[in-house]
Amino acid sequence: MLRIDLEIIPESDSSYTITWTDTLGQAKGYSLRNRPYELTCFFIDSKDTSGYYNGCSSPGNSTYITTKDSIVTAYFEMKLNFFSDAFSMEERKTIFDNKKELKFEVIKIDIRKNLRKPFNLTLTEKKM
């Protein structure tokens, strides 16, 4: 289980910035830019992928979506941050070979009801 704070900021009639704050690695003193894991996400509307953050090249905590729908489905995953100094080269190879990641249960988000109001989400590990 992981708690995150999410905020949806309107940019235009059908474009939004979604930002989140999480606590991955904070207990061990890691920063957003240098932590062993990162949170990635995909947002799907009634037609297709409306936005995503897939990580890797530059750890972050925001994405943009474009949709005319009021409800989107959010898919969050915790993946390894291979650019972090938290792992040695040998550990990175071992971890990469095992492809460790954690998927969370999907969450339906009502965009219009949650504009400009940060809210808390609890991500629950998906049973495989």
N, C-alpha and C positions, 0 to 999 in steps of 0.2 A: 504494500500500500504506500502511496506517495501523495502528499498534498501539494497542490500548486495554486497560485493565485493567477487568475487570467483576467485580461481586460480587452475589450473589443472597442476599437476607436474607428468611427466612420471617417472615410477619406472623401468619398463622393456618394452618389446615389446607390451604387452597387459594389463599392470597394471598401475594404476594411483592413486595418492593421490589427493583428492579434499579438499581444505580448503576454508573457508569463514569467513568474518568479518561482523557482523551485529551490530545494535545499540539497540537491545532489552534491556530495563531497564536502559540504560545509563543516560537518562534524570533525573532519580530518584536516580542515584548514585550506581546502582547495578553493580556487576562485573559478568564476564562470569560464575563463579562458584556459585554465590549466587544471582540469579535473579528469579523473579516469573515465567518467561516463557523461553522456549528454542526453537530453530529452529531445526526441524528434517527433514530428506529427504530420498527419495528413488530414485535410478537411474536405469532405465529400458532400456535395449538395445533391439535388434530385437528378442531375444530369451527369456530373463527372467530378473530377478533382477540382476543387475551387482554389486550393492553395496548399502549400506544404513547407516544412522546414526539415531537410534531410541531413543537416549537419556536415561533419567531416572537414571541409576546407576552412571554416571559420566558425568556431562555436558561438552560438547565439541564443536568444530567447524571444524571437519574434518572427512573424511571417505576415504575408499579405494574402488576402483572399478576395475573390471577385465572385459575387453571386447575387441573384435576384431573389433567392429563396430566403425565408426567415429562419428555417431550421437547417443546420448542418450537422453532419456526423463527424466527430473527432476521433482519430486513431492516434494514440500516443504510444511511443516505444522508448525504452531506455537502451541506448546503444553505447558501445565503447567509443571513447574519443582517442583515436590512434595518434593524434598530434600532441597529446598531453605528456608532460615530463614525468607523470606518475608511474609510467611503465618503462622498464629497461627494454632494449631491442629484443632480447630473448623472450621476455614476457609478452611483448607485442606479437611476436610470431606465434607463440603458443595460443594466445587469446584469439588471434585472427584465424588460426587453423580450426579452433573450436567454435568460432562465430557466436560468441555469447551476446545475447540480447534478451530483453524482457519486454513482452507485449502486455498492454493493459486493456481492460474491457473498453469497448467503444462507448462514447458518451454523445448524447444528442444535446446540442446547444441551440437555444433560441437566441439568435443574433439580436433581433430588434428589442427584446425585453432586457437585454444585458448591455446595451450601449453605454460606454463611459462609466460603468460601475464595476470596479474590480470585484470579482467574486472568487470564492474558494471552490476548488474541485478536488475530489479524492479519487485518485487513480488506483484501481484494484487490479492485481495481477490476473491476467487471462489464463484460465486453465487450458492446458494443451491436451 
